Amino acid sequence: MARPHLRYRKQPAGAQLMHCVLLDTSASMLRGQQLARAKGYLQALADQAYRQRDRLCVLGFSGDSAYVIQAGAKAQAWNEGWIRPIGGGGGSPLASAIALLERLLQRARRQGPVHAYVWLLTDGRFAQVPERPRCAEQITVVGFDQGGLPLQLSQRLAARWQADWMPA
């Protein structure tokens, strides 16, 4: 990940910044080592969140459900140990990941104001594209779509959600 893509945004007074990463761990991300590249990107995001003393929430989604990898605590200095074993396979249930994210953010916001910056790391191969997460103030879709045809699926998703987009 190039450093120019990480930018400082002043937080609203009293709000805690939480980087919420939705990591596509589906079978399509295993092709061409895209999941490995996404985990490297996640490592860079986690390191940046630690340096800025932000919170980090990481949700994986594959098969038919989403799951919590990191629950939204202060980002830690050493992240390789929990990032390396993340595996993949199955479908891409993005709607489940968004529903789980919204529940986690509702819970976090009961304890105080939280500014949510959502990062979606994906190749954009979804059976159904859900609506934009309502809980996010800012969204960046990082496109890991590669292969024979340049379908630009992640870029189309970002446009539909009115989100920032960048290639991996």
C-alpha positions, 0 to 999 in steps of 0.5 A: 500500500502506498503511503499517499493513500493513507491520509490524516482526517481531523476527528470530530471533537470527542470522537474516537476514530475506528478503522473498520476493515471488511476483508473478503476471504472468499475463494475468488480471493485465493486466486492469484494470491489476492488474499495474501496481498489483501492481508499485506494491505491489512497489515499496513492499515493496522500499523497506521492505526497503531501509530495514530492511536486509533481503534481497529475492527476487522471482519472477515466474510466468506462461505455464508457468513461474516466473522469477527477477527478483531473486535474494535479495540485500540490497534496493537503494535504487533499484528502479524501473529493474528493476520498470517493465519487468516484463511479463505474459501467459499462465497462472498456474503458482503451483506452479512459483513455489513450487518455485523459491522452495523451491530458492532458499531451500534454497540461501540457508539453506546460507549461514546462517539465513534467516527467509522472509516470503512475499508472494503478489501475485495475483488468485487465478486458478489452474487448480490451487492447490498446497499452502502453501509449506513454506519460509515462516515467514510468508505474506501473500496480497495480493489483486488480484482485481477484475472483474464477480463478487467471487469472493474467490479470493485470500482463499480461497487465504489461508484454505486456506494459513492465511496473512494476507490483505489486499486490494490 
